[in-house]
Amino acid sequence: MKEVTSPLSGKVIRINVKVGDKIDENTSVLVLESMKMEIDVYPEFSGVVKEIKIKEGEDIESGQVLMIVE
Amino acid sequence: MSKSIENLKSLRERIKKSTEERANLQHSKGKLSAIERINALLDSGSFSPILSHITPYGSTFDSQKIDQLGDGVIAGYGTINGRGVIVFAEDFTFMGGSMGVAHLNKISRAIELAVKMGLPVIGLYDSGGARIQEGVHSLTALGGVFYNNVMASGYIPQIAVIMGPCAGGACYSPALMDFIIMVEKVSYMFITGPKVVKSVIGEDKTPDELGGPTVHATKSGVATHIAKNDLEALQLVRKLLSYLPNNALLDPPFIQTNDPIDRVDAELNQFIPEDQRKPYDMKVLINRIFDKDTFFEVHKDFAQNAVVGFARLGGYSVGIIANQPKFLGGVLDIDSSDKISRFIRFCNAFNIPLFTFVDTPGYMPGTKQEYGGIIRHGAKVIYAYSEANVPKITIIVRKAYGGAYIAMCSRLLGADVVYAYPTAEIAVMGPEGAIEIIYKKEIEATPIEERQALIERLVKEYREKWANPYEAASKGHIDDIILPEETRSVLYKALLKLSKKKYEFYLKKKHGIIPT
């Protein structure tokens, strides 16, 4: 079990994966809006998405857990 | 045959046998032996060793103790693609590659020779650390290696390849060199090993978690490159050297490529998204502008919001620095500032012209960055660019806001030529942030339901007036506004024009005080 955390604070504008999806270091799992930019978030590891902890439109903090990956 | 000749021949025979036996120990761990590594690195048959019969501190020559000859390190002269280099390789099979006095003095001697002859030095590290049996004497000799690394720094290129353990004080020799290549699975670097870390602060980590190649290539930035195995690491060294001069008094080698310099790349005109919020991969732009397949990235997996590396343009070796909108929007933060400023200083020391591609929303906000010292780290970028006197060419691709605009090699920091794409926005801050400040009163005085429309209109006006390259160009901050498709030939002409640039030296001083 590993956690994908947010590299910075911002608003979630799009979630690109769903529970059960296989992801790796090159998968943009979601897009954040921060600093007037759309910022892709990439995990530091590969695995399968177990749980998504946030919703589209939600404001999140830097370091917040976004997803649980197995 | 005389007795003395016979003796030498038999000694050589026994050395050869001992070397082969010990090579097997390395092979069983998936590693090459020291001499195999040297032979794989250098042009075939070019190696000529120094101090090959030296014995450990306090010992005398003993014909029965063959393995101690050389004291666990092989050093000498050789060539790579016909160019001279000095190399040393630690031998893990003799006392765990531990660094004794004779071993370390030999490394110091190799670096001194490299400086005298103006040749790059390559260190192949595979050692358990300072030799405990020789106590403070080995530490003294280790200090000597550090001193030589520092004295050589900026005069000859220094490349370290970590091909086994490298722990404690021994880490600082590679750390003082210019590039560190780590080999997957077999290498690790840490100041304090897992056992002590566990007993002192209670962290339970494996050597790989504490200081393996992935950690150093992605998190700490200690490693500039990772290789899958010994041979790949040595190939990386050969490739890296092809971009570098032998020493700071020479220009880097010119290597003809078959990529036409007037190549127009019409697709590039559509490549950069007009929507300033949309990311794209800056590396695609770099790869398509410079000579085909010549981009050699440095620190690829560290601080990916910036991209640095070498490439060729019309055959000339150049250094590239760019923001990477694909990661964190291309923001400048602590790690990317360190990465950028170190690379600039390396290129400047070795006469490699700098090409800077700008697309950044600014410096990263937040307590994590402020507490970590983004002010002093970010200052390094400004320092390094200002100090650099090689040709400096800047291309403003899209966003260039505020302090980050100045820092990314603007005209103010001595850029010789500044170009902008039509998509460039040069301003104190982005339109949205700016109008919230400038028109605060007007916005507050407007009924809430009408505010959104007002803001949108003001943003549009602001963008038209300020957020474009034409205003900056009219004030002389930009030399020309160019089409992406013509970048390659425009940059090549700029490089030729600047190739005779005279380096200016202003004040005589010992050295500046770079923020660290």
Chai-1 contact restraints between the chains, C-beta under 6 A:
chainA,res_idxA,chainB,res_idxB,connection_type,confidence,min_distance_angstrom,max_distance_angstrom,comment,restraint_id
A,M35,B,G329,contact,1.0,0.0,6.0,A-B,restraint_1
A,M35,B,P361,contact,1.0,0.0,6.0,A-B,restraint_2
A,K36,B,G430,contact,1.0,0.0,6.0,A-B,restraint_3
A,K36,B,E432,contact,1.0,0.0,6.0,A-B,restraint_4
A,M37,B,R277,contact,1.0,0.0,6.0,A-B,restraint_5
A,M37,B,G329,contact,1.0,0.0,6.0,A-B,restraint_6
A,M37,B,P361,contact,1.0,0.0,6.0,A-B,restraint_7
A,E38,B,R277,contact,1.0,0.0,6.0,A-B,restraint_8
A,E38,B,K278,contact,1.0,0.0,6.0,A-B,restraint_9
A,I39,B,L328,contact,1.0,0.0,6.0,A-B,restraint_10
A,I39,B,G329,contact,1.0,0.0,6.0,A-B,restraint_11
